[in-house]
């Protein structure tokens, strides 16, 4: 019977090609607009560490004695001493100190001018903790951290620029005025968002697009990085004036991030108690004022807290779905007009024994077929829309693509929307009195 309804639907759609084209176009345009924005939202709001995010946590302590008006939340990053105290305790399965800074980079023997790049200074656990993939070589060890080794890991992009994509492990890289040895080259790696660098999102006024940039091109051991780029680090906030700008190890400033990995609920609870006890101890020493103001959010909680999805993307998504609703109402009107114009045909079918349910199913199948055709058009418009997005200046623009999940969602949404649009017209058509129509024939 379904095949019979499909055949009837095809005949009906061919009978009035202009009306069919209008309905398909209405569905396609609505689906194209909504799926373009929904795809971008999907890419920006996903889990950057699927399967592992539940084990990653971001501890916070309130190091700022002047933090009265914002006492509801501790600062997003820590001062050097607090971060070092927590990291040195070795209470987590893995832990990584993180800070970035700008510096000049060049490769001796490479005929290119110096490049201004971002260097990530971090500790050895960063790579296994965040499943960072390597194309050549690997990361450094805890011993390299301890001895302030002059080594570095570079991104695939920087390796392409400086060494034409060849294996550059063992080559020398000059960072500012220091030479370091390259020990690893990353594969193309693009977590979305750049979760380990997220901080201060709630102070950004909704502009969090910077959280979707590319990973740093140079990564160096934490203490080596502090020495190499000494005096060129930026503070998140200060409650006093640093003695020397950029020299922040002993300054009353927050500027270092700490991530920890904890394998089970018991370890999470234990680490929370450790952070609380540390804050209480520091208050007893007179260094902290707000010992009870500590937090330890999981990765996804931290991203939600910072509102990482840009506000303009959220607004565009709502507007696109509002536009889809308008297209749906237009399709309802067109389908209603189409089905009621076939009152005579429907009356004859009813008189020959077709039930209301059969007429309803026939009309709904026709609406569904329009949805499938609209889905094809919507898919094409979505691809065009994403192509336009990739040419925007936003940091996340180059990530806009249609994966398998969103491709299936495109056709499913088109089908569901068309069935919703066809439900009322199909119901009206199924209630046409057959006797009245037969009298007019």
WOCOR-V993896 format. One record per run of one state. SS is the DSSP state (@ for helix, = for strand, . for the rest). FROM is the first residue (numbers start at 1). TO is the last residue. If there is no record, write none. Layout:
ss = [SS | SS]
from = [FROM | FROM]
to = [TO | TO]
This chain:
ss = [. | @ | . | @ | . | @ | = | . | = | . | @ | . | = | . | = | . | @ | . | = | . | @ | . | = | . | @ | . | = | . | = | . | @ | . | @ | . | @ | . | = | @ | . | = | . | = | . | = | . | @ | . | = | @ | . | @ | . | @ | . | @ | . | @ | . | @ | . | @ | .]
from = [1 | 2 | 16 | 17 | 46 | 53 | 56 | 61 | 78 | 79 | 80 | 89 | 94 | 107 | 115 | 123 | 125 | 130 | 134 | 138 | 142 | 147 | 151 | 155 | 156 | 164 | 172 | 176 | 178 | 187 | 195 | 198 | 201 | 204 | 209 | 213 | 218 | 222 | 229 | 237 | 239 | 253 | 255 | 256 | 262 | 265 | 285 | 295 | 299 | 306 | 311 | 341 | 343 | 352 | 356 | 390 | 397 | 400 | 404 | 431 | 434 | 441]
to = [1 | 15 | 16 | 45 | 52 | 55 | 60 | 77 | 78 | 79 | 88 | 93 | 106 | 114 | 122 | 124 | 129 | 133 | 137 | 141 | 146 | 150 | 154 | 155 | 163 | 171 | 175 | 177 | 186 | 194 | 197 | 200 | 203 | 208 | 212 | 217 | 221 | 228 | 236 | 238 | 252 | 254 | 255 | 261 | 264 | 284 | 294 | 298 | 305 | 310 | 340 | 342 | 351 | 355 | 389 | 396 | 399 | 403 | 430 | 433 | 440 | 441]
